[in-house]
Amino acid sequence: MKFFNYICLLLLAAVSSCSTTSEETAPLNETENLFLIQTLENDHHFLELYSESGELKEGYNKILLRLQDKIDKEYIPNAEVEWIPVMDMGTIKHSAPNSEVVKAPGKNTSYEGYIIFQMAGGDSGTWSLQINYTVDGENFSMEDRLQVLASPRKKVTVFKGKDEVNYVLAIIEPRQPKVATNDISAALYKMENMHKFSIVDNYRILIDPRMPAMGHGSPNNVHLTQGNKGVYHGKLNLTMSGYWKINLQLEDETGEIIIGEAITDTNQDSNIFFELEF
């Protein structure tokens, strides 16, 4: 009986060991739930761009990047990557607010960042993306055009405040709004020049959501204040499904409203806003 029990324990240990080894060696799917947007290339590497939709649109776009060696087909885990989005409108060119490209958390060969496209590509101009990167001390670059689609609802607003500063304000969340109190977040940048944008610190973004078709708003919203990584966060209460206009006011660090109007009985809209429909 002791010998039988000993054999059972050995078999149990073997099965457990195989299971653990299998789990530990399972390959990491670094693009799970993401779709390929497009692939850029030069003589040495491919660069794959991914997003949750497989598209780029006006407004905030979180993008995952993977760099692949053309010869051995291996993905590169140790690159230093920079990007420069450029809109060519024929007579002028400008860039777009964007983050640094960093190693994607929990992944081995993926990098991530975001770009806020102020406008769609089309007859008015064409977007391109320049990539500058370093692998093992050697510098490379590549560039290609991007297709940036128009958003069906307003997700980004560009304006000049009463302080004569040009701003770009883009909604980040909620991407999938629901009838509830939603987390709302937004990115706020000011234009230093046509090719440089910087995060705006210590402002407030005041929100007043309204359903124009129903003639009502919603209670218990929380204005957006700045949190980690420069992003602004608040609470957005959506009391029913349908089309919502999120009226906005921008308040500077002194408490002065530099753009946007309060909603009153005689004023039903602010001149800056986001739109949601679900």
N, C-alpha and C positions, 0 to 999 in steps of 0.2 A: 504493500500500500504506500509506504514511504517513497519507494522508487517511482510509482505511478504519479504521486503528487509532485515529485521533483521534475519529471518529464513535463507535466502540465505547466509548471512554473516556467520552464525553459521555453516552451512553445508560446506562452503568453508574453514573455519578454521579447521573443523574436518578432512577434506580430506588432507589439508596441514600438519596437525599434524601427521596423520597416515603415510604420505609419508616420513616425516622427521624421525619419529621413526623407520620406516622400514629401511631407509638408514643407520641410526646410529647403528642399531643392526645387520646389515648384517655381517656375519662372514668374517674375513680376510683370504683369500686364500694365505697362506704363501709360497706355492710351485708353484704358477702359472707360467706357461711357463718353468718349470723345470721338470726333469725326475729323478727317483730314480736310483742311482748307485748300492747301496747295503745297507744292514742293519747289523750292528754289535750288539752284545748283551753280557750281563753278567747276573748274577742272579737277578739284580734289574731293569735294564733299557734296552731299545732298543736305538740304535743310528742310525738314517737314514742319508745317504749321498746323496746329489742331485747335479746335474749340468745341464747345458742347453742341453747337448747331452745325458745324462745318462751314460756316459763313462768317463774313465780316459785315457789320452794319454800322450806320451812324450811331454815335454814342460810345459807351464803354464796352470794350471787348477784352476779355481775359483770354490769353493765348498761351498754349504750350508749344515748345520748340524741341525738336530732336535733330541732332547733327550726326550724319552717317558718313563714314569713310567710303569712298567709291571703290577702293581696291579690296579691302578685306570685309566690307559690308558690316563692320562693327559700329555700334553707336558710341559716341565719344562722351565719356563721363566727366572730363576735367577741362572743358573749354571755358574761356571768358568771352562773353557775348555782349555786344552793344547793338542797338538798332536805331535807325533814323527813318521815321515815316515822312514822306514828302508828297504834298499836293502840288501838281504842276497845272496852273491855270492858263498857261500860255504866256501872258505878260508878267505874271508874278508866280512865285513859289512860296509855300509856307509849310511848316511842320504841324505836329499835333501833340497835345499833352500825352506823355507816356511815362511808364515806370522804368526802373532798371530791370534788366533781365537777370534773374537769379536762379540758382538750382532749385528745382521743384521739391518741396518737402516730401520725404518718404520715397523718393525715386532716385534711381542710379544714373540714368543717362538722359534726363529731361530737364528742361529749363522753362521758366514761366515769367510772364509779365503782362502788362495791359497797355492798350492804346485807346485813346478817346478820339475817334474821328468826328470832327465838327460838321462834316458834310459828306454826302454820298459822292461816289465817282459818277462820271457821265459826261454829258455835253459841256458842262462847266469846267471840267478838269479831271485829271487822272491821278490816283494815288499810286505810289511805289514805296518799296521798303528796301532800305540799304542795311545790310548786315555786316558789321566788322567784328572779327573774332580772332582769338588766339588759341592755338593748340600746341602744347609742349614748346612754348616760346616762339612759335612761328605765326606770323600774322597773315590773315586771309580776309577776303571780302566777297560779297555777292549782292546782287540787286535784281529786283524784278517788279513788275506791275502787280497791284492788288485790285481785286474787285471788291468795292465797298458798296453795299446795297443801302437803299433808303429804308429807314425804319417806318413801319406803318403808323406809329404813334410817336410823339415828341419825346425823345430820350435825352437830348442834349440841347442846351441853349447857350448862345454866344451873345454877349452884350457889353456895352460900355456903361460903367456906373457914373454917378454924379461926381465921383472923384477922378473922372477921366481915365480910369484904368479899364483895359479890356479883359473880360473874364470868360472862362469856359466852365460851365456847370453841367455835370452829367449824372444821371441816376444810375446806381449800381444794383440795388435791391429795392423792392422785391422783383425778381425775375418771373416768379409764378405767384402773383397775388391771389389772395383768397379772402373770403368773407370772415374777417377776424381782425385783430390788431396785428399788423405786419411790421416786421423790422424794415426800416427804410434807411438806405445809405446812399451817399453821393460823394463825388469827387469835385473839388473846386480848385481851379487853376487861374492864375493871371498870366497874361501874355507879356513877357519881357521884351520880345521882338518877334519877328515873323518865324523864327526858328527856335525860340527858347521859351518854355513855360515853367512856372514854378508853383508849388503847392501854396495855397493861401491858408495862413494859420489864424486861429482864435476868432473866427467869424461865427455867426449863427445863420442857419438857413431856416426861415420861418415858413411853415406849410399851412395851407387851408384847402383841404380837398373838397371838391364839389361835384355833384352829379347834375349837369345842366338840364338834362331831360326830365329829371325828377324835381328839380328846384330845391334841393337840400344839400347839406354838407354832412359832417360827422363829428361827434364829440371825442374828447380824450386823446387828441393827437399830441405828440411830443416833438417840438422843434429839434432840428438837427444841430448837434454840437460836435466838435472835433474829437476823434479818438485815435486809436493806434494807426500808424502809417499814414497819418494825414487825412484819413477818410472821416467824413461826417456821418453821424448816426442819430436816428430818432425813431419814433413810433408813428405808424400810419394806420388809422382805423377805417376800414372799408366795411360798410354796414350792409351792402348788397352787391351782387354782381352787375356788371354793365360798364359803361364808359365813365371814367373819373378824370377830372381835370385837377391837377395838383398845383394850385396857385402858390407862388413863391414870393418871398421878399428876402433880400440879402442884407444882413446887419453886420457892420464892421465891428472891430474890437472895442470901439468907443460906445457902441449901442446905437449908432446912427444908421438909418435905412438908406442904403446907397442906390437901390433900385427895387422896383416892385411896389404894388399898391395893396393896401388892406381891402378885404371884401366887405362891402357895406350894402345897405338897401339901395343906394344910388350907383354903386360900382360893383359889378358882378364878376369882373375878371382882373387879374394882374397881368402886366405885360411880360412877365416871365413865368413859365409853368412847365410841368411835365404832364404826360398823358398816360393813363393805364386803361386797358379794357380786358375784361375776362368774363 
